[in-house]
Amino acid sequence: MAKETKTDTARSELVRLLEGLEYYRSWSISCIESETGEVTEDDLNQIVMPSSFFLQVFEETKGRSGTAVVTEVRRWYSHAASDLCYMINSGDEAWAGHARQFLKSFQAEVGFDFFAEAGLLRKFADKALKSRKISTEEDYYSLRELENDLSQSVVSPEELVEISEILRFYEKSADLG
């Protein structure tokens, strides 16, 4: 059996991430289509490039440059996560519901947490652990997902215990419990 190279490992990670990014792209296109009836070239220019674009760039790069493509795809996760957070906190319940449903479907279909790949779950956790409180309802629901995901590897078991305590306090003070 041939030894897997760093390039092979990076390519495998890229393919995994691109599956999720393509899922997001398809969802975004379907949202635009259902809202406006059509998807224009301008609409497509506002959405992440197709996964085939990133894969082609990766294949055409030499050496360590391939990891830059993986980093760029992770940045797209962060941008998309920011858009999803905006939708969830927009005050428009239909829009927020679509975003929440996307996140649930994404986890079920693609097999990993969108916010975790964007690095947001770690940021939410660090913020809550540092301040010993939860600032927003979005943070609360994100951390609840973290708490409910038995396979999560974003925080240590000790940190998860602390986060659970912070969640219970937030629930009591916000009358969510």
C-alpha angles and dihedrals in degrees: 000000000000119000113250112243128215087255091054090049092049091048092051090051091047092051090050092050093044091056088061094042090052089050089054092046092051091048091050092050092049090050091053092045094050091046100045105017093239142047116228130201088252089055091051090050089059093054128073116276118262115275090246088067093058093043091052092050089049092050091049095051125088129221120334094356088087090070088060088063090053089050091051091052089051088052089055088055088055093049092048091046089053090053091049091050089051090051092048092050097039096100090237103118094197091053092044090049091053091051093047091048090050091054092050093046091045092055092048097043103036099031104232139072116269095210092048091058090048089054091238098118091058090048092049090048094047091049093050093045093049097047095031089226142080115244105193140022088243090058089049095053093043092051091046088057088050090051093048095048105089091188095053118130099181096100134025121254089253092052090047090056089053092046090051090054091049090049092052091050091050091049091053095046093044091041091239097125 
